[in-house]
């Protein structure tokens, strides 16, 4: 069966402008174009569009989707299974947040009492789920499932006081990092104090500290562009590299 651009747009619940854009950026080309200039799409393009919209729903950028779908090793069935698992995780996250908000409303009405621990359960789980989506594969390969799960469990059991202390320390860490960068010396006293503060920040979630693991994490900050972007955006350009060097100097002197 073939669909015109209007029919496919209506079928998918998107605009014809979106489909034209996908054609222009070579993400989804029509099966053929008629002599009158009408784009026509087959079932194959319908299936591909479904995959594109699945990735869009998961927050994947257009450029990333293009790379994924053009990969010779791309497996549609495997991709569908991945979509399914990620959406299930997203569903669980939303259900937890909904339940947390429902209980908070009931508590505000005086119908129930909530512990401080319960107030943050949904928020902390959301942070963990986001961390797992972005970095789970890499940190599990580097440190192993047991350590990662232990870390997640420790974070999930932080009480309100510890959770707020961790967030405050993170904010102070970014401020001190920016000041240390002005010195230009990642092995100077200011930088070493930042690295020590970073160790303290890790202690809120890491099951145990070792200088080897700390140094390994620092290497990931510059080896993986996502980690680099996190620090460079939170502080300023070059922050991840400077912090990585500071941690290296700090762990070498310990």
Helices and strands as residue ranges (DSSP letters): E 3-4, H 5-12, H 16-24, E 32-33, E 39-41, H 43-57, H 62-70, H 76-108, H 116-119, H 121-143, H 145-156, H 160-183, H 189-202, H 211-223, H 225-234, H 239-253
